[in-house]
């Protein structure tokens, strides 16, 4: 059974711990916080959301 959640950056469906096909965010799971860099991401969740809203690359 595949578990899908809403991407915390763009809101599209993504599998848990997978990379979002829409925005490129690597979902680090339920323990993800807005202000720390987790997993392979190079920006915080807060920075990624701001970049996405501006149409910039999320990494």
N, C-alpha and C positions, 0 to 999 in steps of 0.2 A: 504494500500500500504506500503510495507516494503522498507525502504531506506537503500541501501548498499553503503559503501564507502571502499576505500582501507585502510587497517590497517596501522596506521602511523609508526609501528615498522617493520612488515614483508611484507606488501604490499598485503596480501591476503584479499579477500572480507569479510567484517564484517558489521553487522547492526550498525547503529548509536547508541551510548551509550551501546554497547554490549561487551562481552568478546570475543576476538579472539580465535577461536578453534585451530588455528595453533600455536600461540606463547604465548597466555595467557594474553595479554595486555588488560586492561579494557579501552575501548575508551571513552574518556571524552568529545567528541564532537568538534565542530569547534573552540572553544576558547582555545583549548589545546596549550600550549607553550612547548618549548624544555627544559627549565631550571627550571620548578617548578613542584612539586609533586601535582597531581590533582586526585580527586576522591579516590577510594580505592587503587590506585597504590602506591607502596612503593618506587619507583624510578622515576626519571625524565624521560621524553621521550628520551632525549639524552642518559642517562645511559641505558635505555631499548634497544635502537638501538645498542649501543656498546656491550651489553651483548648478544643480539641475534646474532650479527655477529660472536661472539666468541663461540657460541653454549651453552651459559649459560642460566640459568632460568631467565625469565622476570617476575617481580612482581610489 
